[in-house]
Amino acid sequence: MKKSIITILILAFVFSLTSLSCNHKHENKIKATIIDLAVATNDVHKYSKIPFDSTLVAPFFEKYPDLKIFESDVETLYRKHQFQYIWFDKKGINEVGDLLCDKINNLQEEGVQVVVPYKQKLGELYQLSIESEKPNLETELLISSLYFFYANKVYKGLDANKSKEIGWYLPRKKLSYVNYLDSLLVNPSLINKDEKEVLGQYYQLKEVLQNYRKIEKNGGWNTIDFQPKLKSLKPGDTSRTITQIRKWLFLAGDISKDSKSNLYDTVLKAGVLKFKNRFAFSPDSLITPKHIAEMNVPIAKRIKTIMVNLERCRWISNDIFKAPEFIVINIPSYQLTYFKNDKPALRSKVVVGKVMNKTVVFSADMKYIVFSPYWNVPKSIIKKEILPAIAKNRNYLAKHDMEWDGDNLRQKPGPKNSLGLVKFLFPNSNSIYLHDTPSKSLFDEEKRAFSHGCIRIEKPKELANLILKDDENWTPEKIDAAMNGGKEMSYTLKNKIPIYIGYFTAWADNDGTIHFYHDVYERDEQLASLLFENE
């Protein structure tokens, strides 16, 4: 009853003031009076419900011109919230405001290397707001502007046109950061981790980044001296180089303890095998100069690689994982993974385009499987390779089971066919598809960039069987017969399967194990030059 009477008195007082004048000066005094009365009477309303003068937004950006790029976003944000305080409650800056300020002050933890505009001013205003526990419009608008700055750098990343310029044609993530703030206000912890909106790999790489920065802070790792006379090291060997390798494996997390022994023992062997798995080397116990070269890459460069791949994670929407089945191909790791019902159903080595014929980073839907395919030879290959070969050997076409089909050249179905016994089509302007190959030995190579752009699969039969497993028209026996029938046969899939061809040179497993892959198309430095300021 007492609170009701107080509320009525406040409203009466406000009404009497507003009836006297409607100019901005008096309006601002009225709003200040409302705030003071609310605090004095322990009103249940929070500051976030108190409006401010909308005409004060434009002058703010005149004072802070480096943030003017976000003016329209800020206007949209406050128009949605009826120009009420967002970052303040009755105790001062609210929880999400605290978290955001902390994130902005520690932006490097997100793998972002950039100068935050007005960072020092934010610190000063933040401290004043803590001391006064009253809403401050300058602080409010600065936090809002820096929220969009943060969202741009951490959630969105590099401009989509820029990413296309460096060969990234996968669809970019789309998110309204005005609307996303509503989620943060309801659940502030999402700013620390939100796998519904941000690719889970981002958080896994972020943890590895913190670990690598700790290693760097503690001195990193020393260069390993590989004695010139040594061609390789194997189990049972002794060398001071082995002591250095052991220390590196310990720092990198491949072994749990550094015994400082110079003997290549079973512990070291296990660590070497783990290291080779992480760097996509052949799984043997031999240590050669190329392995030492990878260990001698400075930790600062590894950190930069992680940061570059964090950026790539920002571009990808988690929506891709909502499909019941899809295929992901990572070019630098030379690997295909077929996902079904949220789990990897098949992993297969692949061969990708060589540097002169790069496989494109893009996505499309697989619609057809072609068994016993013809290979319609591209005009460029005819001109550059086939015609010169025919000039040297008249029997070249017969030897390779090729024939002219009008003005086109094609290779007949069969075991010699360059596409193997099956191909998987996802229509696209790049003329890229997945296919079998008769050149099986190439899958034994560590670096597998040999094709003209299409992707050769080590396990095409297994992939066909899994894709058609639930299709009553097919059995494994029918698939085998179609692949070896010698007659081209195309089948339209009942359900389209999304294909995503990506480019990640660093990838972290769920347990935190980090993998580094060869930057086959040398794209990391190109991206780094766009990301890192003052380099």
N, C-alpha and C positions, 0 to 999 in steps of 0.2 A: 504494500500500500504506500509506504514511504517512498519507494523508488518511482512509483507511478506519479505521485505528486511532484517529485523533483523533475521528472521528464516533462510534465505539463508546464512547469515553470520555465524550463529551458526553452521549450518550443514557443512559449508566449514571449520570452525575451528576444528570441531570434526574429519572430514575426514583427515585433515592435521596431527592431533595428532595420530590417529589410524594407519596412514601409517608409523609412526616412530617406533612403538614397539607393540608387541602383548603379552608381559608378564603381569602377574596379577598385579604387582605393578603399572605399568603405566595404566592398564585398570581401576583400582580403582581410580586413580587420574583423569582419563578422565571422569568417571561417576560423581565424585564430581564436576568437572568443569561444566558438563552439568547441574547439579542441581543449581549451583550458577548462571549460565547464565540464566537459566529459571526464577529464582526468580528476577534477576536484570532487565530482560526485560518484566516482568509481563506476562510470557508465559501462555497460557490457559491450558496447560497440567498439570495434577495433579501429585503429588509425586507417587500415586498409579500406575502410568504408567511407573515409573522408575525402571529398573531392578537392581538386586544385584547379586553378585558373588555366584553362587550355591554351590561352594566348601566351603563356610563359614558355611553351615548348620551343617555339621558333627562336627566341632570344638565347635559349640554352645552347643551341647549335651554332649560333654566332660566336659564342664564347668558347665553344669546343669544336672548331672547324674540322679537325681530323676525324670526327665521328659523324660528320654531316651525311655520309653515305647511308647511315642507318636512320635518318630522320623520318622517312616515310614509314619504316617498320615501327618506330617508336610511336608515331602518330596512330597507326593502325592498332597497335597494342592498347593504347590508352583509350582510343575510341571504343574498343571492345569492352574495356573495363570502366566505361563512363567517366574517364579521367579521374580515377581514384588511385590513391597510393597502393602500390603492389608489394613493395619490399619492406614496409613498416607495419608493425602491429602496436599494441598499447605498451609494449616493453622496448620498442625501438626497432632496429633492423630485425626482420624475422629469420626463421631458420634457413629457408631457401636463399635468402639474401646473404646470410653468413657463408653458406656453402659456396655460392657463386663467387663472392669476393675472394674466398680462399682458392678456388679453382683458377681465377684470373691471376692471382699472385703467384701461382705455381703451375703456370701453363706448360712449362717444360716437361712436367710429368706426363702430359698427354702426347709427348713426342712432337710438340710444336715449338719451333725456334723462330720467334718473332718478337718485335718490340711492341708491348702493350701501350696504346696511347693513354696518356694521363694516369698512368699507374700510380705515380707518387701522389697525385691529387686525390685519387680514390682512397688511398691510405689515410690521408689527412682528413677527408670528409667522413670516412668511416669511423675514425677515432672520435671526431666531434659528435657524431650521431650516437655513439655508445655512451658518451658522457652526458649528453642532453636527454636521451631517451625520447626525443620528439622527432616527428617526421621533418625531413629537410628536403625541399623540392630539388635542389641542385644534386644532392646525393642520390635521390630517387631516379632522376633522369640519367645520371652518369652510370648507375648500376644497370638500368634498362639498356642503354646504348652499348655498354660492355657485355651485356648478355648476348646481344646480337653479334658482337664481335667474337665472343667465345663460341657461339653456335656456328658461325661462319668458319672458324678455324678448326674446331673439334668435331662437329657433326657433319658439316657440309664439305669442307676441304676446298681444294683448288677448283676454280671456275670450270664448269663443264666444257666450255669451248677450248680451254687450255689443255684439259685432259685428252680431248680429241686430237689436238695438235700433236700430242706425243703418242698417238696410236691406240687410245683406249676407247673402244666403241661399245663396251657393255653399257646397258642402260644405267644412268645415274640415279641414286636414291633421291626421292622427292619427299620433302617434309616441310610443313608450315611451322616455323619457329615461333610465330605468334601463338598458334594453337598448342604447340608442344609445351609452352610455358605453363599452360593449365595443368598438364600432367605433373610437372615439377612442383607446382604449388600444392597439389594434392598429396604428392609423394616425393618429398625433397631428396630421398635417397637415390632416386633414379639418375641424378646427376653424377653419381659415382659409378653406377652400372645399370644399363637398360638394354638388355639383349633383344628386346622386342623391336627397338628402333636402330640399334647399332650392332653391327656384325660381331658375334661372340669372339671371333679371332682377334678383333681389336683389343679386347681386354686381356687376352692371353699374351699378345705381343707387348702390351703395355707393362705387364708384370715382368716379362723378360727384360724389357728396357730398364726397369728399375734395378734389376739384378746386375745387368751389365754396367750400369752407371756406378754401382757400388764397387764392382771389380776395378773399374777405371779409377775411382777415387782412392782405392787402396794401392794404386800403382800399376794396375793392368798386368799384362804378361810380357816377359822379356823375349827377345828374338832368339829362336832356336838355331844353334850353329850345326849345320849338317856338314860333317867333315868331307872335303872334296874327294877323298879316295873311296868313300863309301857310296855304293850304288843303291843299297837298300839295307834295312834292318829287319831281322826276323826273330821269332821266339828263340831264346837261348843266347842271343848276342849280348855282349856288354859294351857300353860306350857312355861317355859323358853326355852325348846327345840324348840317350835314353833317359837320363836323369832330368834333362830339360823337358823332354816330351811328357814325362810323368807329371811334372809340375803343371804343365799346360793343361793336361787332361783333368787334373784335379781342379784347377781354377775354372775350367769350362764346364765342370760338373759331370764329366764322363767316368771318373773314378771318385770314390768317396774319401780316399786318404792318400796323402803323398808320403810314401815310405822313404823317398830320396834315393832309392836303390838305382844302380846303373845296369841292372840285369833285366832283360826283356822277359818278364815272368808271366804267369797266367792272369794276374790282376791287370797288368798292362795290356795284355792281349784283349781282354774283355773291354777295356776302355777304348782301345784302338778300333775295335769293331763297332762300338757305339758311336764313336766319332765319325767313322766312315758311313754309317747309316745316316747320320745327321747331315752329312755333306754329299750324299748321293754318290759315294765311291763304291766300287766293287767290294763285296764283303769278304776280303781275305785279310790275313794278319801281317802282310808285308807293308813296311813303311818306306816310301820312296820320296825323292825331292818334291814331287807335286803335292804330297800330303803335308810336308813341312811348310811348303809355300802357303797353304791354306791356314795352317796354325800361326804363321808369321804375319797374317793380316792384322794390322793394329786394331785394338779394341774400339778406338774412336771411329774407325771405318765400319766396324760391325754395328755400332750404335746408329750410325747414319743409315745403314741398310735397314735396320729395324724401323727407324723413323719414316723412311720412304715407304715401307710396306704398311705402316700404320695409316699413312695417307691413303693408300689404295683401298684399305678397309673402309675408309669413310665414304667412299663412292658407292659401295655396294649395299643394296637393300636386303634386309632379312626376309623379304617376301619371296626370294628365290627358293627358300627352304620350305615353303608352304606347299609346293607341288608334291603329289604322291610319289613321283619318281623324276629324277633329273640327272644329268651328266655334267661333271665338272672336269675340265682339263686345265692343268697348270703348265704353261709352256716351259718355264725354267726347270721344273722338276721332271719333265718328260713323263707325266703320269696322268692317267684317266681314272676317275672314280665314278662309278654308277651308284647312285643313292636310290633306295626304294624303302618306303615307309620309315623315313628318317634315319636309316642305317646304311652304311656302305655295303652294297651287295657284291661289288666286284671292283678290284683294283687291277689296272693293266698298264704296263709300260707303253709308251707311244714314241713315235718318231715325228718331229715337227719340221716346219720349214727352215731351210738354211738361211743364213744371214741375207743373202741376195734375194730370197723368196720367203720373207717372213710370214709366219702364220699370224693371221689377224686376231686381235683381241675383240671379241664380239659375242653376241648370243643369237640363237634362232631355235626354232622348234623342229625336232626330228619328225618327219612325216612318213618316210618310206624306207624300206629295206630292199636292196636289189641283190638277188642271188645270181651267181655266175655272170657277173657283169661284163659288158664290153668296156674297154677304156677308150673313150673318145679323146684322142691326143690333142691338147691345146695347140692353137696356131703358133704360139711363141715357141713351143718345144719342137714343133715340126720344122720351123725355120732355123732355130739355133742348133738343134741336135740331130733330128731325124734326116733331113735332107743332106747335110754334110756326111752322115753315116752311109746313106744310100750311094752317094757319090764315090765313096771308098769301097763299098761292097754291094754289088747288085742283088745279092741274096739276103740283104739285111731284113727286109720285110718278112720274107718267108721264115727266116731263122727265128724271128720274134713273134710269129703268129699274127702279123699285121696285114691289113688290107685297106684299099681305098674304098670309101663309100661316097661316091660322087667326088666332091672337092675335099671331103673330110677323110681323115685317117683314123682308123680304129684298130684296137688289138682285140682279137677274139677271146671269148671266155675260155678259162682253163687254168691249169697250174702255173703257166708262164705269164699270165696276165699281171700287169703291174699293180692292179687293184686287188689281186688275190681272188678269193672265192666269194666275197661279199662286200658290199658297201652300204653305208648308212647315210641317208640324205636328209639334210635340213636346209631347204632352199634359201640361198642368200646371194647377195650381189658380189661376194668375194670368191664364189665358185669353190668353196672349201667344203669338204665332207670327210667322214671317217671311212677307213677301208682297211681290208686285209692287205698283206704283201707277201710275195714269195721270198723276199730278202730277210729271212728270219734272223740271220746272224747280226743284223744291225741292232737288235734289242740287247745284245750283250755289251754294247758300247756304253760308256758312262755318259758321254755327251751325244745326244741323238738328234741333231739338227741336220737332216739330210734331204728332206723332201722339197718339192716345188711349192709347198704351202699347205697342201692337204695333210691330214693326220693319219698315220699308219698305226694300227692297233696290234699289240702282241696277242691279245685274246679275243679275236673277233667272233669265233664260234660261241664262246662262253657268253659274250655280250648278246648275241642274237638269241640264244636260248633263254636268257634271263628276261629280255624284252618281250619275248613271245610266250613266256611261261604260262600266262593266264589266258592265252588266246586258244580257243578250242579248235581253231583251224590248223594248229601246228603241234607237232611233237618233236623231240630231239631227232628222231629218225627222219622225219620229213625235212627238217632243216638241213641235216647232213646230205640228204639226197638232192635238195635244191642247190646247195653249195657246190656239189660235184656233178651236177647234171649236164654241164656244158652248154646250157641254153639259158639265156638271160631271162630272169623272171622278177618282176617288181611287185612288191606287196605294200599296200597302204595300211599304216598302223591304225588301230582303232582309237588309240589315245596319243596325242602329240606328246613328245618328251622334250622338255627344255634342255638345250645345250649351252653351257657357259664356258667360254674359252678365256682364261684369265692369265695374269702375269704377276706372280709373287716370287720374289727372290729370298724371302724369309717367311717361315711358317712355324707356328708354335702348336704343339700337341696339347691335349687337355691336361696332361701331367706337367706341362711347363717345358718340355723338351723342345729346344729350338733347332730348326733345320735351316741351313743356308744353301741356296742353289746358284749355279752359275748364271750370271747375267748375260744370257746368250745374245740378246739383241742390244746390249749396252744401254738400257733405258733408265737405270738407277740414277746415274749422274745427271742425265737430262732432266729428270723429275726433281732431283735435289737442287739443281740450279734455280728452279722455279719456286721452291719451298723456303730455302734458307736465306735469310737476309744477311747482309754484311759478310759474305763469303768471298 
